[in-house]
Amino acid sequence: MKQMLSLAACTLLLTACSKNNNDSPPKDEPVPLKYLIWAGEKNGNTKVDGVTITYNAQNRLASFIQDNGEDGMRTSYDNDGNAIMNEVWTEDVLSRIHIHYVNGRPDTAVERFYLKATNVKTDVHFMSYTIENNRVVRIRQRDSAGIKPTVDYFIRYTGDNVTSFLQTPAAQVADTVLFAEWTYGTKSNPFSAGKTKFFVSPTGNNLFFQSANEPLTQRYRIPGFNVDLREKFVYQYDKQGYPVRQAGIEAGETDSTIVQYEYRP
């Protein structure tokens, strides 16, 4: 639960639709956008672990904070709704990324890392973006000292869903390759209201939050460390097709993790 939820990044998903008219066949009305305000585990009616989600005056996600406050995220936007600054923190580390746009598309970014307790800067990363079909398909990252290998993040989509994410050094160092992939259903992603225009920060982001539909499976692989984690999800939905309960089970496990979703009235 904590690993899944504390990795998200977000802004408003605007849904365009065409009204029915006499010259075309009837079309389904779009599902109303719902704003998730809390997601987590409960003991009866008592919330025991989860994240609290807030939105700004423009209905863009403002913060995404683990209940104990040690883990979380904040996002700032420009007047066009582009995410221009994203902070992600854990108990020990704070990441702050500033994104530069050219003609409304992300071009470059600088990410700085700090020790949370002392505010001492520990590292700086520079990023550049590759855009195809108005989507970020690659982020290239290098560190300021030129010591660590340049890293490429490749993002692939099917329709409105992110289906895979590959992190690999440009030099193809096998033990630091990470691959994630997802499959989806046909109902709504509970985090739809947190979708950004562009995926701009690989730090602290779980990519299926950038998708339109609810994830049914996810898989994470790090071949060099023999890591291969697989998880399946089963949902209960409200009348509008948004999950109100998720049961997730990892391959090889027998107990499910139950997540409840609460939306803004």
Buried (B, 14 or more C-beta within 10 A) or exposed (E): BBEBBBBBBBBBBEEEEEEEEEEEEEEEEEBEBBBBBBBBBBEEEEBEBBBBBEBBEEBBBBBBBBBEEBBBBBBBBEEEBBBBBBBBBBEEBBBBBEBEBEEEEBEBBBBBBBEBEEEEEEBEBBBEBBEEEEBBBBBBBBBEEEEBBEBBBBBBBEEBBBBBBBBBBEEEEEEBBBBBBBBBBEBBBBBBBBBBBBBBBBBBBBBBBBBBBBBBBBBBBBEEEEEEBBBBBEBEBBEEBBBBBBEBBBEEEEEBBEBBBBBEE
